[in-house]
Amino acid sequence: MLQQVNPTESQSAEWICQAVSPLDEPCDAKATHYCEVCERWFCELHARDEEWHTCMLEPGDEGGEG
């Protein structure tokens, strides 16, 4: 459900990554992906990182080692 932003679509709106690490550290990189599930913006690095973007976890998976 991630959408990559077309840079020509909205030149005036620049989003910052809204990912937060497990240690509650924010990311301040430019966001390029929007998640329709959690309605947040993510940078390229954190868009598919389940530690920073929990929507990427499979249902019932809490992450970490089992």
Phi and psi in radians as a Rosetta constraint file:
Dihedral C 1 N 2 CA 2 C 2 CIRCULARHARMONIC -1.485 0.35
Dihedral N 2 CA 2 C 2 N 3 CIRCULARHARMONIC 2.416 0.35
Dihedral C 2 N 3 CA 3 C 3 CIRCULARHARMONIC -2.033 0.35
Dihedral N 3 CA 3 C 3 N 4 CIRCULARHARMONIC 2.277 0.35
Dihedral C 3 N 4 CA 4 C 4 CIRCULARHARMONIC -1.484 0.35
Dihedral N 4 CA 4 C 4 N 5 CIRCULARHARMONIC 2.399 0.35
Dihedral C 4 N 5 CA 5 C 5 CIRCULARHARMONIC -1.425 0.35
Dihedral N 5 CA 5 C 5 N 6 CIRCULARHARMONIC 2.352 0.35
Dihedral C 5 N 6 CA 6 C 6 CIRCULARHARMONIC -1.439 0.35
Dihedral N 6 CA 6 C 6 N 7 CIRCULARHARMONIC 2.067 0.35
Dihedral C 6 N 7 CA 7 C 7 CIRCULARHARMONIC -1.043 0.35
Dihedral N 7 CA 7 C 7 N 8 CIRCULARHARMONIC -0.411 0.35
Dihedral C 7 N 8 CA 8 C 8 CIRCULARHARMONIC -1.471 0.35
Dihedral N 8 CA 8 C 8 N 9 CIRCULARHARMONIC -0.238 0.35
Dihedral C 8 N 9 CA 9 C 9 CIRCULARHARMONIC -1.170 0.35
Dihedral N 9 CA 9 C 9 N 10 CIRCULARHARMONIC -0.851 0.35
Dihedral C 9 N 10 CA 10 C 10 CIRCULARHARMONIC -2.410 0.35
Dihedral N 10 CA 10 C 10 N 11 CIRCULARHARMONIC 1.442 0.35
Dihedral C 10 N 11 CA 11 C 11 CIRCULARHARMONIC -1.183 0.35
Dihedral N 11 CA 11 C 11 N 12 CIRCULARHARMONIC -0.527 0.35
Dihedral C 11 N 12 CA 12 C 12 CIRCULARHARMONIC -1.370 0.35
Dihedral N 12 CA 12 C 12 N 13 CIRCULARHARMONIC -0.467 0.35
Dihedral C 12 N 13 CA 13 C 13 CIRCULARHARMONIC -1.725 0.35
Dihedral N 13 CA 13 C 13 N 14 CIRCULARHARMONIC 1.964 0.35
Dihedral C 13 N 14 CA 14 C 14 CIRCULARHARMONIC -1.961 0.35
Dihedral N 14 CA 14 C 14 N 15 CIRCULARHARMONIC 2.137 0.35
Dihedral C 14 N 15 CA 15 C 15 CIRCULARHARMONIC -1.762 0.35
Dihedral N 15 CA 15 C 15 N 16 CIRCULARHARMONIC 2.588 0.35
Dihedral C 15 N 16 CA 16 C 16 CIRCULARHARMONIC -1.820 0.35
Dihedral N 16 CA 16 C 16 N 17 CIRCULARHARMONIC 2.510 0.35
Dihedral C 16 N 17 CA 17 C 17 CIRCULARHARMONIC -0.972 0.35
Dihedral N 17 CA 17 C 17 N 18 CIRCULARHARMONIC 2.313 0.35
Dihedral C 17 N 18 CA 18 C 18 CIRCULARHARMONIC -1.787 0.35
Dihedral N 18 CA 18 C 18 N 19 CIRCULARHARMONIC 0.274 0.35
Dihedral C 18 N 19 CA 19 C 19 CIRCULARHARMONIC -1.262 0.35
Dihedral N 19 CA 19 C 19 N 20 CIRCULARHARMONIC 2.570 0.35
Dihedral C 19 N 20 CA 20 C 20 CIRCULARHARMONIC -2.323 0.35
Dihedral N 20 CA 20 C 20 N 21 CIRCULARHARMONIC 2.296 0.35
Dihedral C 20 N 21 CA 21 C 21 CIRCULARHARMONIC -1.260 0.35
Dihedral N 21 CA 21 C 21 N 22 CIRCULARHARMONIC 2.908 0.35
Dihedral C 21 N 22 CA 22 C 22 CIRCULARHARMONIC -1.031 0.35
Dihedral N 22 CA 22 C 22 N 23 CIRCULARHARMONIC -0.375 0.35
Dihedral C 22 N 23 CA 23 C 23 CIRCULARHARMONIC -1.671 0.35
Dihedral N 23 CA 23 C 23 N 24 CIRCULARHARMONIC 0.280 0.35
Dihedral C 23 N 24 CA 24 C 24 CIRCULARHARMONIC 1.137 0.35
Dihedral N 24 CA 24 C 24 N 25 CIRCULARHARMONIC 0.596 0.35
Dihedral C 24 N 25 CA 25 C 25 CIRCULARHARMONIC -1.716 0.35
Dihedral N 25 CA 25 C 25 N 26 CIRCULARHARMONIC 2.213 0.35
Dihedral C 25 N 26 CA 26 C 26 CIRCULARHARMONIC -1.401 0.35
Dihedral N 26 CA 26 C 26 N 27 CIRCULARHARMONIC 2.785 0.35
Dihedral C 26 N 27 CA 27 C 27 CIRCULARHARMONIC -1.879 0.35
Dihedral N 27 CA 27 C 27 N 28 CIRCULARHARMONIC 2.417 0.35
Dihedral C 27 N 28 CA 28 C 28 CIRCULARHARMONIC -2.042 0.35
Dihedral N 28 CA 28 C 28 N 29 CIRCULARHARMONIC 0.378 0.35
Dihedral C 28 N 29 CA 29 C 29 CIRCULARHARMONIC -1.337 0.35
Dihedral N 29 CA 29 C 29 N 30 CIRCULARHARMONIC 2.810 0.35
Dihedral C 29 N 30 CA 30 C 30 CIRCULARHARMONIC -1.175 0.35
Dihedral N 30 CA 30 C 30 N 31 CIRCULARHARMONIC 2.280 0.35
Dihedral C 30 N 31 CA 31 C 31 CIRCULARHARMONIC -1.442 0.35
Dihedral N 31 CA 31 C 31 N 32 CIRCULARHARMONIC 2.419 0.35
Dihedral C 31 N 32 CA 32 C 32 CIRCULARHARMONIC -2.234 0.35
Dihedral N 32 CA 32 C 32 N 33 CIRCULARHARMONIC -0.129 0.35
Dihedral C 32 N 33 CA 33 C 33 CIRCULARHARMONIC -2.226 0.35
Dihedral N 33 CA 33 C 33 N 34 CIRCULARHARMONIC 2.391 0.35
Dihedral C 33 N 34 CA 34 C 34 CIRCULARHARMONIC -1.967 0.35
Dihedral N 34 CA 34 C 34 N 35 CIRCULARHARMONIC 2.286 0.35
Dihedral C 34 N 35 CA 35 C 35 CIRCULARHARMONIC -1.709 0.35
Dihedral N 35 CA 35 C 35 N 36 CIRCULARHARMONIC 2.096 0.35
Dihedral C 35 N 36 CA 36 C 36 CIRCULARHARMONIC -1.301 0.35
Dihedral N 36 CA 36 C 36 N 37 CIRCULARHARMONIC -0.315 0.35
Dihedral C 36 N 37 CA 37 C 37 CIRCULARHARMONIC -1.316 0.35
Dihedral N 37 CA 37 C 37 N 38 CIRCULARHARMONIC -0.960 0.35
Dihedral C 37 N 38 CA 38 C 38 CIRCULARHARMONIC -1.727 0.35
Dihedral N 38 CA 38 C 38 N 39 CIRCULARHARMONIC -0.058 0.35
Dihedral C 38 N 39 CA 39 C 39 CIRCULARHARMONIC 0.994 0.35
Dihedral N 39 CA 39 C 39 N 40 CIRCULARHARMONIC 0.773 0.35
Dihedral C 39 N 40 CA 40 C 40 CIRCULARHARMONIC -2.223 0.35
Dihedral N 40 CA 40 C 40 N 41 CIRCULARHARMONIC 2.785 0.35
Dihedral C 40 N 41 CA 41 C 41 CIRCULARHARMONIC -1.738 0.35
Dihedral N 41 CA 41 C 41 N 42 CIRCULARHARMONIC 2.496 0.35
Dihedral C 41 N 42 CA 42 C 42 CIRCULARHARMONIC -2.388 0.35
Dihedral N 42 CA 42 C 42 N 43 CIRCULARHARMONIC 2.620 0.35
Dihedral C 42 N 43 CA 43 C 43 CIRCULARHARMONIC -1.354 0.35
Dihedral N 43 CA 43 C 43 N 44 CIRCULARHARMONIC 2.976 0.35
Dihedral C 43 N 44 CA 44 C 44 CIRCULARHARMONIC -0.991 0.35
Dihedral N 44 CA 44 C 44 N 45 CIRCULARHARMONIC -0.723 0.35
Dihedral C 44 N 45 CA 45 C 45 CIRCULARHARMONIC -1.177 0.35
Dihedral N 45 CA 45 C 45 N 46 CIRCULARHARMONIC -0.737 0.35
Dihedral C 45 N 46 CA 46 C 46 CIRCULARHARMONIC -1.642 0.35
Dihedral N 46 CA 46 C 46 N 47 CIRCULARHARMONIC -0.157 0.35
Dihedral C 46 N 47 CA 47 C 47 CIRCULARHARMONIC -1.016 0.35
Dihedral N 47 CA 47 C 47 N 48 CIRCULARHARMONIC -0.611 0.35
Dihedral C 47 N 48 CA 48 C 48 CIRCULARHARMONIC -2.030 0.35
Dihedral N 48 CA 48 C 48 N 49 CIRCULARHARMONIC 0.316 0.35
Dihedral C 48 N 49 CA 49 C 49 CIRCULARHARMONIC -1.709 0.35
Dihedral N 49 CA 49 C 49 N 50 CIRCULARHARMONIC 1.908 0.35
Dihedral C 49 N 50 CA 50 C 50 CIRCULARHARMONIC -1.152 0.35
Dihedral N 50 CA 50 C 50 N 51 CIRCULARHARMONIC -0.315 0.35
Dihedral C 50 N 51 CA 51 C 51 CIRCULARHARMONIC -1.305 0.35
Dihedral N 51 CA 51 C 51 N 52 CIRCULARHARMONIC -0.509 0.35
Dihedral C 51 N 52 CA 52 C 52 CIRCULARHARMONIC -1.798 0.35
Dihedral N 52 CA 52 C 52 N 53 CIRCULARHARMONIC -0.384 0.35
Dihedral C 52 N 53 CA 53 C 53 CIRCULARHARMONIC -2.315 0.35
Dihedral N 53 CA 53 C 53 N 54 CIRCULARHARMONIC 1.648 0.35
Dihedral C 53 N 54 CA 54 C 54 CIRCULARHARMONIC -1.183 0.35
Dihedral N 54 CA 54 C 54 N 55 CIRCULARHARMONIC -0.300 0.35
Dihedral C 54 N 55 CA 55 C 55 CIRCULARHARMONIC -1.108 0.35
Dihedral N 55 CA 55 C 55 N 56 CIRCULARHARMONIC -0.365 0.35
Dihedral C 55 N 56 CA 56 C 56 CIRCULARHARMONIC -1.337 0.35
Dihedral N 56 CA 56 C 56 N 57 CIRCULARHARMONIC -0.195 0.35
Dihedral C 56 N 57 CA 57 C 57 CIRCULARHARMONIC -1.253 0.35
Dihedral N 57 CA 57 C 57 N 58 CIRCULARHARMONIC 2.538 0.35
Dihedral C 57 N 58 CA 58 C 58 CIRCULARHARMONIC -1.250 0.35
Dihedral N 58 CA 58 C 58 N 59 CIRCULARHARMONIC 2.597 0.35
Dihedral C 58 N 59 CA 59 C 59 CIRCULARHARMONIC -0.960 0.35
Dihedral N 59 CA 59 C 59 N 60 CIRCULARHARMONIC 2.279 0.35
Dihedral C 59 N 60 CA 60 C 60 CIRCULARHARMONIC 1.542 0.35
Dihedral N 60 CA 60 C 60 N 61 CIRCULARHARMONIC -0.182 0.35
Dihedral C 60 N 61 CA 61 C 61 CIRCULARHARMONIC -1.624 0.35
Dihedral N 61 CA 61 C 61 N 62 CIRCULARHARMONIC 2.200 0.35
Dihedral C 61 N 62 CA 62 C 62 CIRCULARHARMONIC -1.709 0.35
Dihedral N 62 CA 62 C 62 N 63 CIRCULARHARMONIC -0.022 0.35
Dihedral C 62 N 63 CA 63 C 63 CIRCULARHARMONIC 1.403 0.35
Dihedral N 63 CA 63 C 63 N 64 CIRCULARHARMONIC -3.067 0.35
Dihedral C 63 N 64 CA 64 C 64 CIRCULARHARMONIC 1.303 0.35
Dihedral N 64 CA 64 C 64 N 65 CIRCULARHARMONIC -3.016 0.35
Dihedral C 64 N 65 CA 65 C 65 CIRCULARHARMONIC -1.636 0.35
Dihedral N 65 CA 65 C 65 N 66 CIRCULARHARMONIC 2.517 0.35
